[in-house]
Amino acid sequence: MFELMALAGLLIAGLAVFAVVGVVFFVMRIVFWAVFLPFRLLFLPFRLLFKLMWVPIGLGMGAFGLAAGAAIVPILLMVGVVVAVLGAIAALVALLVPAIPFVLLGLMIWAIVRKRPAAAA
């Protein structure tokens, strides 16, 4: 029982250490944000300008990706159909191959017990 209480104490102590470390990093983040805020505000127009300059390039790349995707879709569909047909054939063979010995046994029994046609005289 005391072992579990010691384990619980260690767990709480570990959580307290992590909480202190987290608070320290949070305070550092706030300090860095406050220090670098003037620079972020100074470069805000440049960031907006670069984002606006990126719009035509992004649209062009998106159109190129759309055209490439539209060209590849029929090929992928054909490959998918071929894979599906081959999979169906493989499944059919996998189901029929184990039945071959039983079919051969049935044919042998049928060959032994079948009635022979009467010979024409």
C-alpha positions as CSV (number, residue, x, y, z in Angstrom):
1,M,0.0,0.0,0.0
2,F,2.8,2.3,0.9
3,E,4.4,1.6,-2.5
4,L,1.4,2.8,-4.3
5,M,1.3,6.0,-2.2
6,A,5.0,6.5,-3.0
7,L,4.3,6.0,-6.7
8,A,1.4,8.5,-6.5
9,G,3.7,11.0,-4.8
10,L,6.4,10.5,-7.5
11,L,3.7,11.0,-10.2
12,I,2.5,14.2,-8.6
13,A,6.1,15.5,-8.2
14,G,6.8,14.7,-11.9
15,L,3.6,16.6,-12.9
16,A,4.6,19.5,-10.8
17,V,8.1,19.6,-12.4
18,F,6.5,19.5,-15.9
19,A,4.1,22.3,-14.9
20,V,6.9,24.5,-13.7
21,V,8.9,23.9,-16.9
22,G,5.8,24.6,-19.0
23,V,5.2,27.9,-17.2
24,V,8.8,28.9,-17.8
25,F,8.5,28.2,-21.5
26,F,5.2,30.0,-21.6
27,V,6.7,33.1,-20.0
28,M,9.6,33.0,-22.5
29,R,7.2,32.8,-25.4
30,I,5.3,35.8,-24.1
31,V,8.6,37.7,-23.7
32,F,9.8,36.8,-27.2
33,W,6.4,37.7,-28.7
34,A,6.5,41.1,-27.0
35,V,10.1,41.8,-28.1
36,F,9.6,40.8,-31.7
37,L,6.2,42.4,-32.1
38,P,7.5,45.7,-33.5
39,F,9.5,43.8,-36.1
40,R,6.4,41.8,-37.1
41,L,4.4,45.0,-37.4
42,L,7.2,46.6,-39.4
43,F,7.4,43.8,-41.9
44,L,3.6,43.3,-42.1
45,P,3.2,45.2,-45.4
46,F,6.0,43.2,-47.0
47,R,4.4,39.9,-45.9
48,L,1.0,41.0,-47.3
49,L,2.7,42.1,-50.6
50,F,4.5,38.8,-50.9
51,K,1.3,36.9,-50.2
52,L,-0.5,38.9,-52.9
53,M,2.4,38.2,-55.3
54,W,2.1,34.5,-54.6
55,V,-1.6,34.3,-55.6
56,P,-1.0,34.0,-59.4
57,I,1.8,31.5,-58.9
58,G,-0.4,29.4,-56.6
59,L,-3.3,29.6,-59.1
60,G,-1.0,28.5,-61.9
61,M,0.4,25.6,-60.0
62,G,-3.1,24.6,-58.9
63,A,-4.3,24.6,-62.6
64,F,-1.3,22.6,-63.6
65,G,-2.1,20.0,-60.9
66,L,-5.7,19.9,-61.9
67,A,-4.8,19.3,-65.6
68,A,-2.2,16.6,-64.6
69,G,-4.8,14.9,-62.3
70,A,-7.4,15.0,-65.1
71,A,-5.0,13.4,-67.5
72,I,-4.0,10.6,-65.0
73,V,-7.5,9.7,-63.8
74,P,-8.4,7.5,-66.9
75,I,-5.1,5.7,-66.7
76,L,-5.7,5.0,-63.0
77,L,-9.2,3.8,-63.7
78,M,-8.0,1.4,-66.4
79,V,-5.3,0.0,-64.1
80,G,-7.9,-0.4,-61.4
81,V,-10.2,-2.3,-63.7
82,V,-7.3,-4.6,-64.8
83,V,-6.4,-5.2,-61.1
84,A,-10.0,-6.0,-60.3
85,V,-10.3,-8.5,-63.2
86,L,-7.1,-10.2,-62.3
87,G,-8.2,-10.3,-58.6
88,A,-11.5,-11.9,-59.6
89,I,-9.7,-14.5,-61.8
90,A,-7.2,-15.3,-58.9
91,A,-10.1,-15.7,-56.5
92,L,-12.0,-18.0,-58.9
93,V,-8.8,-20.1,-59.4
94,A,-8.2,-20.2,-55.7
95,L,-11.7,-21.5,-55.1
96,L,-11.6,-24.1,-57.9
97,V,-8.1,-25.6,-57.5
98,P,-8.9,-27.4,-54.2
99,A,-11.9,-29.0,-55.9
100,I,-9.8,-30.7,-58.7
101,P,-9.0,-33.9,-56.8
102,F,-12.7,-34.4,-55.9
103,V,-13.7,-33.8,-59.5
104,L,-11.2,-36.3,-60.8
105,L,-12.4,-38.9,-58.1
106,G,-16.0,-38.4,-59.3
107,L,-15.0,-38.8,-62.9
108,M,-13.1,-42.0,-62.1
109,I,-16.1,-43.4,-60.2
110,W,-18.4,-42.4,-63.0
111,A,-16.1,-44.1,-65.6
112,I,-16.2,-47.3,-63.5
113,V,-20.0,-47.5,-62.8
114,R,-21.4,-46.1,-66.1
115,K,-23.5,-48.4,-68.3
116,R,-21.8,-49.2,-71.5
117,P,-24.0,-48.8,-74.6
118,A,-25.2,-52.1,-76.1
119,A,-23.2,-53.2,-79.1
120,A,-25.1,-53.1,-82.3
121,A,-25.4,-56.6,-83.8
